Amino acid sequence: MATDCEKRLLKQFLDGIETNELCKIVRSIYHGGGISANTRQDAELLLLSQPSVRVLSNKKVQITTLLKFLISKGLIPTTDMTKADLCLAFKTLVESQPDYVRPPVQPIQMSFPNNMLAISQNNNIMHTQPYQAVQQMPMQMPTPITPALEPSRKSRKDHDNELLEEFIEMFAKHFYDLLNNLGIPEKDQLDTRHFYENCTMSLKILGGSNEIFETCEDSTSTLQCLSNIKKEHILFFSPHLGDVKWKKESHGLVKVHIGGTLHQGVGRMVGMFEQQFILREDPQAENTWKILNTNFMMKSMDLITVGPTLSIQGPHQTNNLQIDNV
């Protein structure tokens, strides 16, 4: 359901559109179905009952009209902005309003054979919490127990590593699901709140004789870069979840390496990718992990011979995690 500030800004946008165009947008959004509007009041009532992204992403809404509105609100546009970019900018504008209220946490519980773990989403933030207080989450101090029942230090460490490994597997799947949803209305998507504000990214794309290098210094530019790459090349990222490598550092950082393949449409593989993450639990939000840094490399099919190597052998190793040439 749209918030008050979202409705207010959407109403301001609709005020700049002629009545006959508003009625066309209503017919397009409601797919006919006997629902139509003949007056401006009816059209606005029907449109304001929908999430703003559904209205703004509709094909009947002119991208130029939306761009002009956002410029009037302070947006400094780039020359290659798509409608999906503008919808994201509108969402950011809504969230910057003084009366914006963040939606409450909506927990989604997932069970696993070896232990029970819940994963919930707070505005798409990757968030974990103990299930019925039975299991301790990775990186948390274990609950004190009596000496007679206390497991050995080694078995406790192994147990914590098992939990952390399950969380990392969930993170890997969740991240690429959200990345693949970028630009798709009404789908859960990557958001700047998945990253620390000072998150950095290095991106390298190898294709034929061309090489593209990009660096990002904050969460906004990181998200924008990922969105542009996905949309410009129409990519679908398919991670190989059976071989996710990771290493936990003594200072709390968790380094993760994931490889996979790149696809365009059904039945067409166009390349491969390697991505490294550095994750850290946010001390201001219990059991919430965010991305502090990521290195991303993509190769087209004609260059897939010998891929980059990763100097890590398992979760208990203390050697450095590194992707060559990234």
N, C-alpha and C positions, 0 to 999 in steps of 0.2 A: 504494500500500500504506500502511495506517495506521501511524503511528509509535507507539513505546512509550507516550509520554505521551498521545497521542490515544486509544489503546486503554484506558489507565488511567482517563481521564476518562469515556470512553463506558461502561466497566464500572461506574463509580460511578453514572452516570445510570441504567443498566439495573437496578441494585440496587434502585431505588425503584419499579420496575414489577412488578406481579403476574405470576406465571408464565403464566397463561392469556393475558394481554395480550401478553407477549413472543412466545408461539407465534403469535398473530394477526399480529404484525409480521413474523415470519419468513415466514409464508405469503404476506403481501402483497408483501414485497420479492422473494421468489423466484418470484412469480407461479404458485404451484402447482408444476407441473412435476415432481410426485412428491417434491418436497423438503418435508419437514415436521418439526416438532419436538414431542415429547410431554413432554420434561423440561426443567427450567430450564437444566441444564447444556448440553444440545444446542442450545437456543435461543440462549444466550449465545455459544456457540462459533460458530454460524452468523452471528450479528449482528456479532460482533467481527472477523470476517473481511472485513467490508465497510467502506468509507470512512464516517466518522461522518456526513457530510452526507447520504449515501444513507439511513442509518437515521433520522436526526433529521427529515429532510424528508418521510418517509413519512406518508401520510394516517392511519395507525393510531396514530401517536405524538401524544398530546394536547399541544396548545400550552401548556396550563396546567401540565402536568407538567414540560415543558422550561423554562418560565419560572421555576417554583419552584426547580428545580435551579440555574439560572444565578444567581438571587438569592442562593442559599446560598453561591455562589462569589464574591459581591461585586458582581454586576451591579446597577446602578441603572436600572430600566426606565422607559421613557416609556409613555404611555397608548395609543399607537397602534402598538406593535411588532407586526410580522407574524412568521410562522414563519421566513420567509427572514431577517429581522433577527436572530432568535434563533440561527439556524444560523451566521450571520456572527459573532455574539457568542461562540458556542462555539468557532469557529475561532480567534478572537482569544485566547480563554482558553487554548487548546492552545498557541498560539505564545508565550504569556507564561510557559510553564513552564520552569524552570531546565534541564531535560533535553531541551528541544525542539531538534531538529537540522534545520536548513533543508535541503530537498531539493537535490541537485546541479543544476547548469545542464544543461538538455536542449536542445542547439542544433538549430535547424531551418533548413536552408539554402535560400535562394531565389535564383534567377538572374534577371538582367535583360538585355535586349538590349545596352545600351550599356556596362554594367560589371557586375561580379559582386559581390553583396552578400549577407551572411548576417544573418538576424535570429533571435535566440534568446530564450528566455523563462526567467527565473529567478523562480519564483513570480509569474508574470504581469508582471514588470517589463519595460518596453520597453527592449530591449538590442540594440545593434548591434556588429558586430565585422568587421574586414577579412576578406575571403574569400581564403584561401590567400596572404595577405600581398601580393596583387597591387595592390589599390586602397587608397588612404588614405581613412579615414572622414571625414565632415564634422567640422570643428572640430579636427582633429588637425594637428600640424605635419607638413609633407611630409618624406619621407625625403630626406636630402642626396644630390645627384647631381653628376656631373662638369659643369663649366661648358659643355663642348661640347654636352651633351645637355639643358642646363637650359632649360625653356620660358620664355617671357616672363612677366613678373609678371601681366599681364592674362590670359593664357591659363590660368595656374595658378589664378587667382582664379575664372575662369569654370568651370574643372574642379571646384573645391571647391564652388561654388554648385550645379552640376549634381548632385553627390553629395548635398548637403544637401537639395535639392529632392526627390530620390527618397526620402530618409529621411522627410521631412515627409509625403509622400504615403502611405508605409507607416504612419506614426504615425496619420494621420487615419483610415485604414481600421481599423487595429488598435484604436484607442480606442473607436470606436462598436460594433465587434463585441463588445468586452468590456462596454461599457455595456448593450447589448441583452441580454447574457447574465446580467445581474444577477438573482439570485433563481432561476436555473435550475440545479438540481443537476447536478453532474459537468461543467459547462461552465466554461471559463476565463472569469473575471470580473474586473472592476475590483477593485483591492485598494489599501489605504492605501499600499502600497509603490510605487504608480505616482506618488505625490505626495511632494513634500518635506513633512516634518512640519509646517512652518509655512505650508503652502499656504493661500491664501485664495480664496474664490469669492463672486461677486455673482450672484444669480439673480433674474430678472424674468420673470414669467408674466402675459401679457395675454390675458384671455378675456372677451368681452362687456363688461360694466360692471365686472368684477372685475379687480383687479391684486394680484399676490402678489410681495412682495419678501423675499428671504432673503439673509443674509450668513453666511459661514462663515470661521472663523479658523484652522482646522487641518485636517489630512488626514482625521481620523476624522469630523468633522462634515461635511466636504465629501462624502465617500463616502456617509455616511448620508443626506444631503439628496438626492443624485442617485438613490439607491436608492428613497427614499420617493416622489419625483416619478414615477419610471418605473412603480412598482407601483400607486400611487394612481390614475394616469391611464391605466394599461395602454398605455404608449407604445412605439412602435418608431421609432428614430431612423435616418433614411436620409440620410447626408451626400452633398452634391454634390461628388464627389472631382475633377471636372474643372475646378474653379475654386477651388482652395485658395490663399489668399494668405498670404505670409509675408515677414518682414524680419529680417535678422540685424543685431544691434547690435555695436558695437565691444567692449563688455564681455562678450560671450559669450552674452547672452540671445537667444533666437529667438522672435519673436512670430508667431503663426499665427492665421489667421481662416478659419473653416469655416462654411458655410451648408448648410441641408438642409430636409427636410420631416418632419413628424410623422404617424404612422399608428397606427390602432387596428384590428387584424385585417386580413383580406385585402380589398383594394379600397376601403378607407376612409381617405382623407387628412383629417386633422383640423387641420393647422396647419403652421407653419414654425418654424425655429429659426436663430439666429446664435450662434456661440460663438467666443470669443477665448481663446487660450492664451498663456502665457509659459513657455517651456521652457528648462531649463538642464542642461548635462551635469554629472553628479555627480562632483566631483573625487576622491571616495573610492571610486568604482566605475568603472573605465575603460570608456568608450564607452556608459555608461548615462545616458539622459536621463530627467528627471522633470519633472512639472508643478509650477511655482512659483505660478502664478496662473491663474484662468480666470474670464471673464465670460460668462454664459449668458442668452440671452433667447429666450422662446418666445411665439408668437402663435397664437391660434385662427383658424380659417378666416374668420370674419366680420370680422376685423380686418386681413386681408391686403390692403392697398392699396399703400402705399409703404413698403418695408422700411427698416431702418436703413442708413446709409451707412458705408463704410469708407474712411478716407483713406490708402489705399496703392495703388500702381499696379503694383508688381513687386518682385522679390526684391532688386534693386540700389538701390532708392530709400532715401533717408535721412529721409523725412518720418515723422511720428508715426503709429503704428497706433492707431486708435480706433474704437470702436463707439458710435454716437450713442445716447443714452438708456439705456445699460446702466451 
